[in-house]
Amino acid sequence: MTTNIVLLGGNGYIGRELTKRWQQTDSDAEFWILSRSGRNQLTGSKIHNYAVNIENLSAVKAILPIEIAYVVDLIGRPEKDPAASKAVNDDPAKMMATIATEYHVQAMGFVGGKLGPKQFLMTKTRIIEQLQKSSVPLAFVEPTLVYGAGRSDSMSKLVPLLKVVGTIIPNMKPVLVDNVVDELREKLLATTH
C-alpha cells in the first residue's frame, strides 16, 4: 500500500535527504514535493515535483493525492523583515496544519533549530508551540548546523570549529543530515492520532 508523503519545500538540502533516506527504508513511500520552482535534483516514478504557490490553498489541493499519510514543512529561513519572515516561516506552517487537518494525516513534521539568529530561533519555537495545539500530532527536530551529503556552502566550512566548540557547548555541535532526517522520519512514524 502506498504511503503518500507531502513535503512543502522538499527540494532543498534537508528535503532531498529526507526523501532519499525514506525511500531506502520504505519502497511504498511516494513523495509529493511542493515548492516555488518545482525543480528538484531527485526524480523517479514515486517522486512528484510541483511548482506551486504554497499560500494558495486551492492550487495546493489541486495537486495533492486523495490520501496523505504525512505532511512535512521544510520551508524557512532567517528574515529581518517581519512580513518576509511571516511569508517564509509562518505561512507554510499554517498551510501544513490546514492540509494535515483537512486530509486527516497521521502526523505533521517540522524542522526547528538550536543555532542561528535569535529572532529566527524564536520564530521556529513559536511555530512549534502553535503546531502542537493541532489535533494532528507533530513530530519535530531542532538541529544545530546540519552538514554532510555534499553540503559545501559557507556554513559548512564552520563544521570543524563547531565540532570542537560543541564538545563544550552542545547547542553548537553540528549534526549529520542523515541523523536529522532519520530522527524526523522515526518521530513521524511513531506518532499517530
Buried (B, 14 or more C-beta within 10 A) or exposed (E): EEBBBBBBBBBBBBBBBBBBBBBEEEEEBBBBBBBEEEEBEBEEEBBBBBEBEBEEBEBBEEEBBEEBBBBBBBBBEBBEEEEEBEBBBBBBBBBBBBBBEEBEBBBBBBBBBBBBEEEBBEBBBBBBEBBEEBEBBBBBBBBBBBBBBEBEEEBBEBBEEBBEBBEEEEEBBBBBBBEBBBBBBEBBBEBEE
